[in-house]
Amino acid sequence: MSTGFQAAVAQIQGIDHCPIHGEAHRNACMRCGSKTPPYFLEDNTWIPGFSCRVCGAPFGGDVLIDRRLDAWTSPENLYRLNPIHCWLDRINNPKEIHWTNVSEWSATRLSPEGADDHRQYAVFGVLSSRLPEENVPESNVDLKPSAFGPYRLGSVMPSQFLTQAEYDDILRQLIVPTELRQYRRYFLTPSFGVAVPVDPVVPPELHAHLIWRAQFEKVSSTYSQLYSRLEFCYDVIPRLLNAARNPLEISIDNRAVSAGVLRAAWFAALNIAIEWHRMLVSLRQQDLPQTDQQWLVVVDRWANRLGCWRDRSYFQLG
């Protein structure tokens, strides 16, 4: 910054240190602490380049770079960017990696300032592991969540389909437990079509079963209908994994992945149901007026978790 130079690689979420000098990248003004924005386009107000848009402090030192005409020079040791440039070329080579669905990768946790930051760190982490390069800077582990990507389910051949007997066994697992009848009056069904408990008397396991089942059936506010065997093999599993069905990267045997997805979806549903149960207990303990209205507010906020995940662009199995 002090020489009027900023490498584009500094914009990559995941490269936390300058490849030239090894210094930690800064993302806030040293004077006022305001966040530095990404590439910024003109907004009809003239502000000196390489300076804070809040307080005007120069990012590169005490003197505004626009007033130092001698400063626009390349820094020393610029060659140290060569390894990262070569690595980016490898990423851009479709013969080495298919990553065209990168915008759909799911991070395993959300950033307090938005999911996109963590997804971008996750993308960098996955690409680093898929195309390792000794001289490419490593990212901060704390800021690099895991992600599902860049895998795609390969084309499903008829020989890989679940047999009707195997699918019938899955359907038997989805049958609603008879114990649910005695708790039916403690449920309401919001517009997304999956019943939600209104009282903590409902065991979380029963609620989890409804969430889990919803991932494997057509759910709406008026009816629920099971998929056919072919629909289940072709669409349900890939969509729960947020994966396209293009034969580009790898082919996963449908029988093997179906068993894994069923199990993973159950664990996810159970965790959601337990967290929902804690929330209901908390509402009861607070003894708030208009509890029903509070319940509706929370249901609306939790809709992506309590309903059919893939229909709400929420990929819990990432």
C-alpha positions as CSV (number, residue, x, y, z in Angstrom):
1,M,0.0,0.0,0.0
2,S,2.8,2.4,0.8
3,T,4.1,2.0,-2.7
4,G,0.8,2.3,-4.4
5,F,0.6,-1.4,-5.1
6,Q,-1.9,-4.0,-4.1
7,A,-1.9,-7.6,-5.5
8,A,-5.2,-9.0,-6.6
9,V,-4.4,-12.1,-4.5
10,A,-5.0,-10.0,-1.4
11,Q,-8.7,-10.1,-2.3
12,I,-8.8,-14.0,-1.9
13,Q,-10.6,-15.0,1.2
14,G,-8.3,-17.5,2.8
15,I,-4.9,-16.0,2.0
16,D,-4.3,-14.2,5.3
17,H,-0.7,-13.1,4.8
18,C,1.0,-11.2,2.1
19,P,2.9,-13.7,-0.1
20,I,5.6,-11.0,-0.7
21,H,6.4,-9.9,2.8
22,G,4.7,-12.4,5.1
23,E,2.8,-9.7,7.0
24,A,-0.8,-10.3,8.1
25,H,-3.4,-8.8,5.8
26,R,-5.4,-6.0,7.4
27,N,-9.1,-5.6,6.9
28,A,-9.7,-2.6,9.1
29,C,-8.5,1.0,9.2
30,M,-5.7,1.4,11.8
31,R,-7.0,4.9,12.8
32,C,-10.8,4.3,13.2
33,G,-11.2,0.6,13.0
34,S,-13.7,0.7,10.1
35,K,-13.8,-2.3,7.8
36,T,-12.1,-1.9,4.4
37,P,-14.5,-2.8,1.6
38,P,-13.7,-5.0,-1.3
39,Y,-13.2,-3.5,-4.7
40,F,-15.2,-0.2,-4.6
41,L,-16.8,1.6,-7.5
42,E,-17.3,5.4,-7.7
43,D,-20.3,6.8,-5.8
44,N,-20.0,10.4,-6.9
45,T,-17.8,11.4,-3.9
46,W,-14.1,11.9,-4.5
47,I,-12.1,10.1,-1.8
48,P,-8.3,9.6,-2.2
49,G,-7.3,6.1,-3.3
50,F,-5.9,3.6,-0.8
51,S,-7.5,5.4,2.1
52,C,-10.3,4.8,4.6
53,R,-13.8,5.7,3.3
54,V,-14.9,6.7,6.8
55,C,-12.1,8.8,8.3
56,G,-9.9,9.3,5.3
57,A,-6.7,7.9,6.9
58,P,-4.2,6.6,4.4
59,F,-3.8,2.8,4.5
60,G,-0.1,2.9,3.5
61,G,1.4,5.4,5.9
62,D,1.1,9.0,6.9
63,V,0.8,10.6,3.5
64,L,-2.0,10.0,1.0
65,I,-0.8,8.0,-1.9
66,D,-2.5,10.3,-4.4
67,R,-0.1,13.0,-3.3
68,R,3.1,10.9,-3.7
69,L,3.7,10.7,-7.4
70,D,7.0,8.9,-6.8
71,A,5.3,6.1,-5.0
72,W,3.7,4.2,-7.8
73,T,6.4,1.6,-8.2
74,S,6.4,-2.2,-8.0
75,P,7.6,-3.5,-4.6
76,E,10.8,-5.5,-4.2
77,N,10.6,-9.3,-4.3
78,L,7.5,-9.2,-6.5
79,Y,8.6,-12.6,-7.9
80,R,7.3,-14.2,-4.7
81,L,3.8,-13.9,-6.2
82,N,4.8,-16.4,-8.9
83,P,3.8,-19.6,-7.0
84,I,0.3,-18.3,-6.2
85,H,-0.2,-17.2,-9.8
86,C,0.8,-20.7,-11.0
87,W,-1.6,-22.3,-8.6
88,L,-4.4,-20.0,-9.8
89,D,-3.6,-21.1,-13.3
90,R,-4.0,-24.8,-12.2
91,I,-7.3,-24.0,-10.7
92,N,-8.4,-22.4,-13.9
93,N,-7.5,-25.5,-15.9
94,P,-10.6,-27.7,-16.3
95,K,-8.3,-30.7,-16.9
96,E,-7.2,-30.6,-13.3
97,I,-10.3,-29.7,-11.4
98,H,-14.0,-29.1,-12.1
99,W,-15.3,-26.3,-9.9
100,T,-18.0,-24.7,-12.0
101,N,-20.6,-25.2,-9.3
102,V,-18.5,-23.4,-6.7
103,S,-21.3,-20.9,-5.9
104,E,-23.4,-23.7,-4.6
105,W,-20.9,-25.1,-2.2
106,S,-22.1,-25.2,1.4
107,A,-20.0,-24.1,4.4
108,T,-20.6,-26.1,7.5
109,R,-21.1,-23.0,9.6
110,L,-22.3,-19.4,9.1
111,S,-20.3,-16.3,9.6
112,P,-21.8,-13.8,12.1
113,E,-21.5,-11.2,9.3
114,G,-23.0,-13.5,6.6
115,A,-22.5,-17.0,5.3
116,D,-20.5,-15.9,2.2
117,D,-17.3,-15.1,4.1
118,H,-17.1,-18.6,5.5
119,R,-18.1,-20.2,2.2
120,Q,-15.2,-18.4,0.5
121,Y,-12.8,-19.6,3.1
122,A,-14.2,-23.1,2.7
123,V,-13.7,-22.9,-1.1
124,F,-10.1,-21.8,-0.6
125,G,-9.5,-24.7,1.8
126,V,-11.0,-27.3,-0.5
127,L,-9.1,-26.1,-3.5
128,S,-5.9,-26.0,-1.5
129,S,-6.4,-29.7,-0.5
130,R,-7.4,-30.8,-4.0
131,L,-4.5,-29.0,-5.7
132,P,-1.8,-28.7,-3.1
133,E,1.1,-26.4,-3.8
134,E,4.0,-26.2,-1.4
135,N,4.6,-22.4,-1.8
136,V,0.9,-21.3,-1.6
137,P,0.2,-19.5,1.7
138,E,-1.8,-21.5,4.2
139,S,-5.1,-20.0,5.5
140,N,-5.9,-19.4,9.2
141,V,-7.4,-22.7,10.4
142,D,-9.9,-20.9,12.6
143,L,-11.4,-19.2,9.6
144,K,-11.4,-22.2,7.3
145,P,-14.6,-24.3,7.8
146,S,-15.1,-27.5,5.8
147,A,-17.4,-27.6,2.8
148,F,-19.1,-30.1,0.5
149,G,-17.4,-29.5,-2.8
150,P,-16.3,-29.6,-5.5
151,Y,-17.8,-33.0,-5.9
152,R,-20.7,-33.8,-8.2
153,L,-22.6,-37.0,-8.2
154,G,-21.8,-39.0,-11.4
155,S,-24.5,-40.2,-13.7
156,V,-26.6,-42.9,-12.0
157,M,-26.7,-46.1,-14.1
158,P,-29.7,-48.4,-13.8
159,S,-27.5,-51.0,-12.2
160,Q,-26.8,-48.5,-9.4
161,F,-30.4,-47.8,-8.6
162,L,-31.8,-49.0,-5.4
163,T,-33.9,-52.2,-5.9
164,Q,-37.6,-52.0,-5.1
165,A,-36.9,-54.1,-2.0
166,E,-34.2,-51.7,-0.9
167,Y,-36.4,-48.7,-1.4
168,D,-39.3,-50.4,0.4
169,D,-37.0,-50.9,3.4
170,I,-36.3,-47.1,3.3
171,L,-40.0,-46.4,3.2
172,R,-40.6,-48.6,6.2
173,Q,-38.1,-46.5,8.1
174,L,-40.0,-43.3,7.2
175,I,-43.3,-44.5,8.7
176,V,-44.5,-42.0,11.4
177,P,-44.2,-43.7,14.9
178,T,-47.5,-44.6,16.5
179,E,-46.4,-42.6,19.7
180,L,-47.0,-39.4,17.7
181,R,-50.7,-39.8,18.0
182,Q,-50.8,-38.9,21.7
183,Y,-48.9,-35.7,21.0
184,R,-50.8,-34.6,17.9
185,R,-52.5,-31.7,19.7
186,Y,-49.2,-30.2,20.6
187,F,-48.2,-29.6,17.0
188,L,-49.1,-26.9,14.5
189,T,-48.3,-27.1,10.7
190,P,-46.8,-23.8,9.3
191,S,-47.0,-23.0,5.6
192,F,-43.9,-25.0,4.7
193,G,-45.9,-28.2,5.5
194,V,-43.9,-29.9,8.3
195,A,-45.5,-30.1,11.8
196,V,-43.7,-28.2,14.5
197,P,-44.2,-28.7,18.3
198,V,-45.7,-25.8,20.3
199,D,-45.0,-27.5,23.7
200,P,-41.8,-29.0,25.1
201,V,-43.8,-32.0,26.3
202,V,-43.2,-33.4,22.8
203,P,-40.0,-35.6,22.8
204,P,-37.3,-34.2,20.5
205,E,-37.0,-37.7,18.9
206,L,-40.6,-37.5,17.6
207,H,-40.1,-34.0,16.2
208,A,-36.8,-35.2,14.6
209,H,-38.6,-38.0,12.8
210,L,-40.9,-35.5,11.2
211,I,-38.0,-33.3,10.1
212,W,-36.1,-36.3,8.8
213,R,-39.0,-37.7,6.9
214,A,-39.7,-34.4,5.3
215,Q,-36.3,-34.6,3.5
216,F,-37.4,-37.7,1.6
217,E,-41.0,-36.9,0.6
218,K,-42.8,-34.2,-1.4
219,V,-44.0,-31.8,1.3
220,S,-46.5,-28.9,1.0
221,S,-49.1,-27.2,3.2
222,T,-51.8,-29.5,1.9
223,Y,-50.3,-32.9,1.3
224,S,-47.3,-35.2,1.7
225,Q,-46.4,-37.8,-1.0
226,L,-43.6,-40.2,-1.2
227,Y,-41.3,-40.2,-4.2
228,S,-41.1,-43.0,-6.6
229,R,-38.0,-45.2,-6.5
230,L,-36.5,-43.6,-9.6
231,E,-37.2,-40.1,-8.4
232,F,-35.6,-40.9,-5.1
233,C,-32.4,-42.2,-6.9
234,Y,-32.2,-39.5,-9.5
235,D,-33.2,-36.4,-7.5
236,V,-33.7,-36.7,-3.7
237,I,-30.2,-37.7,-2.7
238,P,-28.3,-35.3,-5.1
239,R,-30.5,-32.4,-4.1
240,L,-30.0,-33.0,-0.4
241,L,-26.2,-33.0,-1.0
242,N,-26.6,-29.9,-3.1
243,A,-24.8,-31.7,-6.0
244,A,-25.5,-31.6,-9.7
245,R,-26.0,-34.9,-11.5
246,N,-23.3,-34.3,-14.1
247,P,-20.7,-37.1,-14.8
248,L,-17.8,-34.7,-14.4
249,E,-15.8,-35.4,-11.2
250,I,-16.6,-38.7,-9.5
251,S,-19.3,-41.3,-9.5
252,I,-20.8,-42.4,-6.2
253,D,-22.6,-45.7,-5.9
254,N,-26.2,-44.8,-5.2
255,R,-26.8,-47.6,-2.7
256,A,-23.8,-46.6,-0.6
257,V,-24.5,-42.8,-0.6
258,S,-28.2,-43.4,0.1
259,A,-27.5,-45.1,3.4
260,G,-25.0,-42.4,4.4
261,V,-27.4,-39.6,3.6
262,L,-30.3,-41.2,5.5
263,R,-28.1,-41.5,8.5
264,A,-26.6,-38.1,8.2
265,A,-30.0,-36.5,7.8
266,W,-31.2,-38.2,10.9
267,F,-28.4,-36.8,13.0
268,A,-29.0,-33.3,11.5
269,A,-32.7,-33.6,12.2
270,L,-32.2,-34.8,15.8
271,N,-29.8,-31.9,16.5
272,I,-32.3,-29.4,15.1
273,A,-35.2,-31.0,17.2
274,I,-33.1,-30.9,20.4
275,E,-32.3,-27.2,19.8
276,W,-36.0,-26.5,19.1
277,H,-37.0,-28.3,22.3
278,R,-34.5,-26.1,24.3
279,M,-36.1,-23.0,22.7
280,L,-39.6,-24.1,23.8
281,V,-38.4,-24.7,27.3
282,S,-36.8,-21.3,27.4
283,L,-40.1,-19.7,26.2
284,R,-42.0,-21.5,28.9
285,Q,-39.5,-20.4,31.6
286,Q,-39.7,-16.7,30.5
287,D,-43.5,-16.9,30.8
288,L,-43.8,-14.2,28.1
289,P,-47.1,-12.6,27.1
290,Q,-48.3,-13.5,23.6
291,T,-46.3,-16.8,23.6
292,D,-48.1,-17.9,20.5
293,Q,-46.9,-14.9,18.6
294,Q,-43.4,-15.5,19.9
295,W,-43.6,-19.1,18.6
296,L,-44.7,-17.9,15.2
297,V,-41.8,-15.4,15.0
298,V,-39.2,-18.1,15.9
299,V,-40.8,-20.6,13.4
300,D,-40.4,-18.1,10.7
301,R,-36.8,-17.5,11.6
302,W,-36.2,-21.3,11.8
303,A,-38.2,-22.2,8.7
304,N,-35.1,-23.4,6.7
305,R,-34.2,-25.9,9.4
306,L,-37.7,-27.1,10.4
307,G,-38.9,-27.7,6.8
308,C,-37.6,-29.4,3.8
309,W,-34.0,-28.2,3.6
310,R,-33.3,-28.5,-0.1
311,D,-36.5,-26.5,-0.9
312,R,-35.2,-23.6,1.2
313,S,-31.6,-23.6,-0.1
314,Y,-30.4,-24.9,3.3
315,F,-27.9,-27.7,2.9
316,Q,-27.6,-29.2,6.3
317,L,-25.6,-32.2,5.0
318,G,-22.8,-30.0,3.7
